[in-house]
Amino acid sequence: MPPFTLFRYLTWRMIFTILAMYVALAGLIFIADFMENLRFAEKYADGSFGFALKITALRTPGLAQLLTPFIFLFGALWMFNQFNRRSELSVMRSAGMSIWRVIAPSALFAGLAGAFLISVLDPAATRMTGYSQFMKDDIRNKKTGLVRVFGDGIWLRHSDEEFTHIINAASLDENAKQLKDVTVWRLTDRSEFVERADAARAFLRDQQLQLKDANVKTATAALFLKSPDYTIPLNLTVEDFKAGTPLPESMSVWDLASYMRVADAAGLPTVRYRLRYHDLLSTPLKLIAMVMIAAMFSLRPSRSGGAFQMIAAGVGVGFLMYLIGEVSAAMGESGAVPVMLAAWSPAVIGALVATTGLLHLEEG
């Protein structure tokens, strides 16, 4: 590490640069998203300027967070390039400081910022984004996903022209289209109880829920009645159970950990949630890699020329890392590679490439 005074100077320069970059990009995102939300609000009678402004303010932190790796890349490129142009880097190097000691404060800040991001900022941003989506669904009278997963299994609320059905099942077998330990409550459109049916097994077939060896109790009956095969008309498929679950992007790292545990037990697919979970965990390493990539391309001695080309190359490598992340995520979701490998590989590859480049720069 550099001396404390220099360490503090480098750290504050990095903090100021990143905050300035974040505010600038967040402002651009706010303006672009506000115009889109204003067009959305104009389509509905309850829509207004204030409504568009509110949902834009709720969405902006989450949208800006998606650009965090690029914020650190561009911010570090600009800061290190300024060090080079002002000959500050030459002074540090002539004092015997290695490249690693120069970039250590920025890399340390990037790692701490990544940890703070996934543990504090992301949970707040996902909740704000979720509330903005609820507001948009409410103004257009669209029903949100009605599937929920808790410790006691899957819960689903489904309404048709006559009845509302509330279904609870311990687990779902997607291949067999089978629900286990099922309880179905049937209510009128005025939420008046009609009947309850319990069964150890139920099958989703031909837009019907077929309960095997069911116990059925109606509103007028005092006791449960046994029925070997009891059929409830439902316009439901296995895909409805999966489609109604919350989006991985709407869940924080804390929510994902508990959700994956109960979803696995309920038989629901969790690949996308595991990708999101490990992608969030890799954020500190990813931000450190972006700072190292920026240093690799912008700490080259200015006398050797080609500063613009080197910075452009750094930006290109950053976008290449983004493409690698998208490809690896697609491969992980398809099952071609393990989920953990798919989520962590962009950050690890970026760190290895940057380390190699910095070693070459240090020795050269």
C-alpha positions as CSV (number, residue, x, y, z in Angstrom):
1,M,0.0,0.0,0.0
2,P,1.2,3.6,-0.6
3,P,1.7,6.0,2.4
4,F,-1.5,6.9,4.2
5,T,-1.6,10.5,2.8
6,L,-1.2,9.2,-0.8
7,F,-3.6,6.3,-0.2
8,R,-6.3,8.8,1.1
9,Y,-5.7,11.0,-1.9
10,L,-6.0,8.1,-4.4
11,T,-9.1,6.8,-2.6
12,W,-10.9,10.1,-2.6
13,R,-10.1,10.7,-6.2
14,M,-11.7,7.4,-7.1
15,I,-14.7,8.0,-4.9
16,F,-15.3,11.4,-6.4
17,T,-14.9,10.1,-10.0
18,I,-17.2,7.2,-9.5
19,L,-19.9,9.4,-7.9
20,A,-19.6,11.9,-10.7
21,M,-19.9,9.2,-13.3
22,Y,-22.9,7.6,-11.5
23,V,-24.7,10.9,-11.2
24,A,-24.1,11.7,-14.9
25,L,-25.3,8.3,-16.2
26,A,-28.2,8.1,-13.7
27,G,-29.3,11.5,-15.0
28,L,-29.3,10.3,-18.6
29,I,-31.2,7.2,-17.6
30,F,-33.7,9.2,-15.7
31,I,-34.4,11.5,-18.7
32,A,-34.7,8.6,-21.1
33,D,-36.9,6.5,-18.8
34,F,-39.1,9.5,-17.9
35,M,-39.9,10.2,-21.5
36,E,-40.9,6.5,-21.9
37,N,-43.0,6.5,-18.8
38,L,-44.7,9.7,-19.8
39,R,-45.8,8.1,-23.0
40,F,-47.0,5.2,-21.0
41,A,-49.0,7.4,-18.5
42,E,-50.7,9.2,-21.4
43,K,-52.5,6.0,-22.4
44,Y,-54.5,5.8,-19.2
45,A,-57.1,8.1,-17.5
46,D,-55.3,7.9,-14.2
47,G,-51.9,8.6,-15.7
48,S,-50.3,12.0,-15.1
49,F,-47.0,13.8,-15.1
50,G,-46.6,13.1,-11.4
51,F,-47.3,9.4,-11.9
52,A,-44.6,9.2,-14.6
53,L,-42.2,11.1,-12.4
54,K,-42.8,8.8,-9.5
55,I,-42.3,5.5,-11.3
56,T,-39.2,6.9,-13.0
57,A,-37.7,7.9,-9.7
58,L,-38.4,4.4,-8.4
59,R,-36.9,2.7,-11.5
60,T,-33.7,4.8,-11.9
61,P,-31.6,3.2,-9.1
62,G,-32.2,-0.3,-10.4
63,L,-31.5,0.7,-14.0
64,A,-28.3,2.6,-13.0
65,Q,-27.1,-0.3,-11.0
66,L,-27.0,-2.5,-14.1
67,L,-24.4,-0.1,-15.5
68,T,-22.2,-0.3,-12.3
69,P,-19.4,-2.3,-14.0
70,F,-19.2,0.3,-16.8
71,I,-19.3,3.1,-14.3
72,F,-16.2,1.7,-12.6
73,L,-14.5,1.0,-15.9
74,F,-15.1,4.5,-17.4
75,G,-14.4,6.2,-14.1
76,A,-11.1,4.4,-13.6
77,L,-10.1,5.0,-17.2
78,W,-10.7,8.7,-16.8
79,M,-9.0,9.0,-13.4
80,F,-5.8,7.0,-14.4
81,N,-5.6,8.8,-17.6
82,Q,-5.6,12.1,-15.7
83,F,-2.8,10.8,-13.5
84,N,-0.8,10.1,-16.6
85,R,-1.5,13.4,-18.3
86,R,-0.6,15.4,-15.2
87,S,2.6,13.4,-14.7
88,E,1.3,12.3,-11.3
89,L,2.0,8.7,-12.3
90,S,5.6,9.6,-13.2
91,V,6.1,11.1,-9.8
92,M,4.7,8.0,-8.0
93,R,6.7,5.7,-10.2
94,S,9.9,7.7,-9.6
95,A,9.3,7.4,-5.9
96,G,9.6,3.6,-6.2
97,M,5.9,2.8,-6.2
98,S,4.8,-0.2,-8.3
99,I,1.7,-0.4,-10.4
100,W,0.1,-2.5,-7.8
101,R,0.5,0.1,-5.1
102,V,-0.9,2.8,-7.4
103,I,-4.1,0.9,-8.2
104,A,-4.5,-0.8,-4.7
105,P,-6.7,2.1,-3.2
106,S,-9.0,2.0,-6.3
107,A,-9.2,-1.8,-6.3
108,L,-9.9,-1.9,-2.6
109,F,-12.7,0.7,-2.9
110,A,-14.2,-1.2,-5.9
111,G,-14.3,-4.4,-3.8
112,L,-15.9,-2.7,-0.8
113,A,-18.3,-0.8,-3.1
114,G,-19.4,-4.1,-4.7
115,A,-20.0,-5.7,-1.3
116,F,-22.1,-2.6,-0.2
117,L,-23.9,-2.7,-3.5
118,I,-25.2,-6.3,-3.2
119,S,-25.9,-6.2,0.5
120,V,-27.6,-2.8,0.9
121,L,-28.2,-0.9,-2.4
122,D,-29.5,-3.8,-4.5
123,P,-32.2,-4.9,-2.0
124,A,-33.5,-1.3,-1.8
125,A,-33.3,-0.9,-5.6
126,T,-35.2,-4.2,-6.3
127,R,-38.0,-3.2,-3.9
128,M,-38.3,0.2,-5.5
129,T,-38.4,-1.5,-9.0
130,G,-41.0,-4.0,-7.8
131,Y,-43.2,-1.2,-6.5
132,S,-42.9,0.7,-9.7
133,Q,-44.0,-2.4,-11.6
134,F,-47.0,-2.8,-9.2
135,M,-48.0,0.8,-9.9
136,K,-47.9,0.2,-13.7
137,D,-49.9,-3.1,-13.4
138,D,-52.4,-1.3,-11.2
139,I,-53.1,1.6,-13.5
140,R,-53.7,-0.8,-16.4
141,N,-55.8,-3.2,-14.3
142,K,-53.4,-6.1,-14.9
143,K,-53.2,-8.9,-12.4
144,T,-49.7,-9.6,-11.2
145,G,-48.3,-13.0,-10.8
146,L,-50.4,-14.9,-8.2
147,V,-48.0,-17.8,-7.5
148,R,-46.1,-17.6,-4.3
149,V,-43.6,-20.1,-2.7
150,F,-43.3,-20.4,1.1
151,G,-42.0,-22.9,3.5
152,D,-45.3,-24.9,3.2
153,G,-45.1,-25.2,-0.6
154,I,-46.7,-23.5,-3.6
155,W,-49.7,-21.2,-3.3
156,L,-51.7,-20.1,-6.4
157,R,-54.8,-18.0,-6.7
158,H,-56.8,-18.5,-9.9
159,S,-60.1,-17.0,-11.0
160,D,-62.5,-17.8,-13.8
161,E,-66.0,-16.5,-14.7
162,E,-67.7,-18.4,-11.8
163,F,-65.2,-19.2,-9.0
164,T,-62.0,-18.2,-7.4
165,H,-59.7,-21.1,-6.6
166,I,-56.9,-21.0,-4.0
167,I,-54.5,-23.9,-4.4
168,N,-51.8,-25.1,-2.0
169,A,-49.4,-27.9,-3.0
170,A,-46.3,-29.2,-1.2
171,S,-44.4,-29.7,-4.5
172,L,-44.7,-29.8,-8.3
173,D,-43.4,-32.6,-10.6
174,E,-43.1,-30.8,-13.9
175,N,-42.5,-33.9,-16.0
176,A,-45.5,-35.8,-14.6
177,K,-47.6,-32.7,-14.3
178,Q,-48.4,-33.7,-10.8
179,L,-49.0,-31.8,-7.6
180,K,-48.4,-33.5,-4.2
181,D,-50.3,-32.9,-1.0
182,V,-52.9,-30.6,-2.6
183,T,-55.6,-28.5,-1.0
184,V,-58.0,-26.6,-3.1
185,W,-60.5,-24.0,-1.8
186,R,-63.3,-22.9,-4.1
187,L,-64.9,-19.5,-3.5
188,T,-67.6,-17.5,-5.2
189,D,-66.8,-14.2,-6.9
190,R,-68.0,-12.6,-3.6
191,S,-65.4,-14.7,-1.6
192,E,-68.1,-17.0,-0.2
193,F,-66.9,-20.5,0.6
194,V,-68.2,-23.2,-1.8
195,E,-66.0,-26.3,-1.1
196,R,-62.6,-27.6,-0.1
197,A,-60.8,-30.6,-1.5
198,D,-57.7,-32.4,-0.2
199,A,-55.7,-35.1,-1.9
200,A,-52.2,-36.6,-1.8
201,R,-51.9,-36.4,-5.5
202,A,-53.4,-34.2,-8.3
203,F,-52.8,-34.0,-12.0
204,L,-53.1,-31.1,-14.4
205,R,-54.7,-32.6,-17.6
206,D,-56.9,-31.2,-20.3
207,Q,-57.6,-27.9,-18.4
208,Q,-58.7,-29.9,-15.4
209,L,-57.2,-30.6,-12.0
210,Q,-57.8,-34.3,-11.3
211,L,-57.5,-35.2,-7.6
212,K,-56.9,-38.8,-6.6
213,D,-58.6,-40.2,-3.5
214,A,-59.8,-36.8,-2.5
215,N,-61.6,-35.7,0.6
216,V,-64.2,-33.1,-0.3
217,K,-66.3,-30.9,2.0
218,T,-68.9,-28.5,0.7
219,A,-70.4,-25.4,2.4
220,T,-73.6,-27.4,3.3
221,A,-71.9,-30.7,4.4
222,A,-70.9,-31.3,8.0
223,L,-68.2,-33.9,7.2
224,F,-65.6,-34.6,4.4
225,L,-66.8,-37.0,1.7
226,K,-64.4,-39.5,0.0
227,S,-64.1,-39.4,-3.8
228,P,-61.7,-41.7,-5.7
229,D,-61.5,-39.3,-8.6
230,Y,-62.5,-35.7,-8.2
231,T,-62.2,-33.2,-11.1
232,I,-62.1,-29.5,-10.8
233,P,-62.3,-27.5,-14.1
234,L,-59.3,-25.2,-14.2
235,N,-57.8,-23.4,-17.2
236,L,-54.3,-24.0,-15.8
237,T,-51.1,-25.6,-17.0
238,V,-47.7,-26.4,-15.5
239,E,-46.3,-23.3,-17.3
240,D,-48.8,-21.1,-15.3
241,F,-47.1,-22.3,-12.1
242,K,-43.7,-21.3,-13.4
243,A,-44.8,-18.1,-15.1
244,G,-46.4,-16.7,-12.0
245,T,-43.3,-16.9,-9.9
246,P,-41.3,-13.6,-9.2
247,L,-38.6,-12.6,-11.6
248,P,-35.0,-13.2,-10.5
249,E,-34.2,-9.5,-11.2
250,S,-36.8,-8.5,-8.7
251,M,-35.1,-10.3,-5.8
252,S,-32.1,-9.3,-3.7
253,V,-29.3,-11.6,-2.7
254,W,-31.0,-12.1,0.7
255,D,-34.4,-13.0,-0.9
256,L,-32.8,-15.3,-3.4
257,A,-31.0,-17.5,-0.8
258,S,-34.3,-18.3,1.0
259,Y,-36.4,-18.5,-2.2
260,M,-34.1,-21.1,-3.9
261,R,-34.3,-23.3,-0.8
262,V,-38.1,-23.5,-0.7
263,A,-38.4,-23.5,-4.5
264,D,-36.1,-26.5,-4.8
265,A,-38.3,-28.3,-2.2
266,A,-41.4,-27.4,-4.1
267,G,-40.0,-28.7,-7.4
268,L,-39.9,-25.3,-9.2
269,P,-37.0,-24.5,-11.6
270,T,-34.3,-22.4,-9.9
271,V,-31.6,-22.1,-12.6
272,R,-32.2,-18.4,-13.4
273,Y,-32.4,-17.6,-9.6
274,R,-29.0,-19.4,-9.0
275,L,-27.5,-17.4,-11.9
276,R,-28.7,-14.2,-10.5
277,Y,-27.5,-15.2,-7.0
278,H,-24.0,-16.0,-8.1
279,D,-23.8,-13.1,-10.4
280,L,-24.5,-10.8,-7.5
281,L,-21.9,-12.5,-5.3
282,S,-19.3,-12.0,-8.1
283,T,-20.0,-8.2,-8.2
284,P,-17.0,-7.2,-5.9
285,L,-14.6,-9.2,-8.1
286,K,-16.2,-7.9,-11.2
287,L,-15.7,-4.3,-10.2
288,I,-12.1,-5.0,-9.1
289,A,-11.5,-6.5,-12.5
290,M,-12.9,-3.4,-14.3
291,V,-10.5,-1.2,-12.3
292,M,-7.6,-3.4,-13.2
293,I,-8.6,-3.4,-16.9
294,A,-8.8,0.4,-16.8
295,A,-5.3,0.6,-15.2
296,M,-3.9,-1.8,-17.7
297,F,-4.9,0.4,-20.6
298,S,-4.5,3.9,-19.1
299,L,-1.3,3.7,-17.0
300,R,0.9,3.2,-20.0
301,P,3.6,5.9,-20.0
302,S,2.3,8.9,-22.0
303,R,5.6,9.3,-23.9
304,S,4.9,6.1,-25.7
305,G,1.9,7.7,-27.4
306,G,-1.3,6.1,-28.5
307,A,-3.3,7.2,-25.4
308,F,-6.6,7.4,-27.2
309,Q,-6.2,4.1,-28.8
310,M,-5.3,2.4,-25.5
311,I,-8.4,3.9,-23.8
312,A,-10.6,2.9,-26.7
313,A,-9.1,-0.6,-26.4
314,G,-10.0,-0.6,-22.6
315,V,-13.6,0.3,-23.4
316,G,-13.6,-2.4,-26.0
317,V,-12.4,-5.0,-23.5
318,G,-15.0,-3.8,-21.1
319,F,-17.8,-4.4,-23.6
320,L,-16.2,-7.8,-24.5
321,M,-16.5,-8.7,-20.8
322,Y,-20.2,-7.8,-21.0
323,L,-20.7,-10.1,-24.1
324,I,-18.8,-12.9,-22.3
325,G,-21.2,-12.5,-19.4
326,E,-24.3,-12.7,-21.6
327,V,-23.0,-15.8,-23.4
328,S,-22.0,-17.6,-20.2
329,A,-25.4,-16.8,-18.6
330,A,-27.2,-18.2,-21.6
331,M,-25.0,-21.4,-21.4
332,G,-25.7,-21.7,-17.7
333,E,-29.4,-21.3,-18.2
334,S,-29.5,-23.9,-20.9
335,G,-27.5,-26.3,-18.7
336,A,-24.5,-26.5,-21.0
337,V,-22.2,-25.4,-18.1
338,P,-22.6,-25.4,-14.3
339,V,-24.4,-22.4,-13.0
340,M,-21.6,-21.3,-10.7
341,L,-19.1,-21.4,-13.5
342,A,-21.3,-19.5,-15.8
343,A,-21.9,-16.7,-13.3
344,W,-18.3,-16.3,-12.0
345,S,-16.4,-16.8,-15.3
346,P,-16.7,-13.2,-16.6
347,A,-15.3,-11.7,-13.3
348,V,-12.6,-14.4,-13.1
349,I,-11.6,-14.0,-16.8
350,G,-11.5,-10.2,-16.5
351,A,-9.3,-10.4,-13.3
352,L,-6.9,-12.9,-14.9
353,V,-6.6,-10.9,-18.2
354,A,-6.0,-7.6,-16.3
355,T,-3.5,-9.2,-13.9
356,T,-1.5,-10.6,-17.0
357,G,-1.6,-7.2,-18.6
358,L,-0.5,-5.3,-15.5
359,L,2.4,-7.8,-14.9
360,H,3.6,-7.1,-18.5
361,L,3.3,-3.4,-17.9
362,E,5.2,-3.6,-14.6
363,E,8.0,-5.6,-16.1
364,G,8.1,-3.4,-19.2
